[in-house]
Amino acid sequence: MAKNEQDENDGNPLNAYAKYSSIGFQMIAIIGVFTYAGYKIDEAAHHQVKWVTAALSLTGVFISLYIVIVSLKK
C-alpha cells in the first residue's frame, strides 16, 4: 500500500466527511448551473413547455453522477 493510501485510511473521520460533503455540494452546483442555463434559454425563446430546462437539468444529473463515480473510484 502506498504512503498516500495509508494516510487516507488512517485519517480522522472529519476528512471523509469533508470529502463526501464536498462531492454533494459539487453535484448541487453542476445540476443548478445546467438547470439555470436551460431556464434562461427557455425564457429567451418564449417556450411554453420548458423542454430545454428539463433536458439540461437531466444532463446535469448525469454529468454529476459521472463525476461522483469517478471520484469515488480514486
RAMO-V501264 format. One record per residue. RES is the residue in one letter. NEAR is the number of other ideal C-beta (glycine too) atoms within 12 Angstrom. D_LAST is the distance of its C-alpha to the last C-alpha in whole Angstrom. Layout:
# RAMO-V501264
{{RES & NEAR & D_LAST} {RES & NEAR & D_LAST}}
This chain:
# RAMO-V501264
{{M & 9 & 14} {A & 8 & 13} {K & 9 & 15} {N & 11 & 12} {E & 11 & 10} {Q & 10 & 13} {D & 12 & 14} {E & 15 & 11} {N & 14 & 13} {D & 13 & 16} {G & 15 & 16} {N & 12 & 18} {P & 11 & 18} {L & 10 & 18} {N & 15 & 15} {A & 16 & 13} {Y & 13 & 16} {A & 14 & 15} {K & 20 & 12} {Y & 17 & 13} {S & 14 & 16} {S & 17 & 15} {I & 23 & 13} {G & 18 & 16} {F & 17 & 18} {Q & 23 & 16} {M & 25 & 17} {I & 19 & 21} {A & 18 & 21} {I & 26 & 20} {I & 27 & 22} {G & 19 & 25} {V & 20 & 25} {F & 27 & 26} {T & 27 & 28} {Y & 20 & 30} {A & 21 & 30} {G & 27 & 31} {Y & 23 & 34} {K & 17 & 35} {I & 21 & 36} {D & 22 & 38} {E & 15 & 40} {A & 12 & 41} {A & 15 & 42} {H & 10 & 43} {H & 17 & 42} {Q & 9 & 43} {V & 11 & 40} {K & 19 & 37} {W & 16 & 35} {V & 25 & 33} {T & 25 & 32} {A & 19 & 31} {A & 21 & 29} {L & 26 & 27} {S & 26 & 26} {L & 18 & 25} {T & 21 & 23} {G & 28 & 22} {V & 22 & 20} {F & 18 & 19} {I & 22 & 17} {S & 27 & 16} {L & 19 & 15} {Y & 17 & 13} {I & 23 & 11} {V & 24 & 10} {I & 14 & 9} {V & 13 & 7} {S & 17 & 5} {L & 13 & 5} {K & 8 & 4} {K & 12 & 0}}
